[in-house]
């Protein structure tokens, strides 16, 4: 039986394996996590209230949508209206820039 390599890992021209990654869409994060999330991986974003989980996920999903990728946002605690309000407030999901203060 032929063994399959795990998702997100590909063999380049040489004999070493590299891990395929996808951009997070979070400024500065990709550099900290070796280039982004492992492709085809599932990631849990957990934390206390007010730590930025919704904004983090909104930015990640938006980056994926811009690249033609699907995304899922799952929460067990927030109501639909609260999620929409949080995402709109984060500015990452606006179709137009916020109004200028000048």
Order of alpha helices (4+ residues) and beta strands (2+ residues): beta-beta-beta-alpha-beta-alpha-alpha
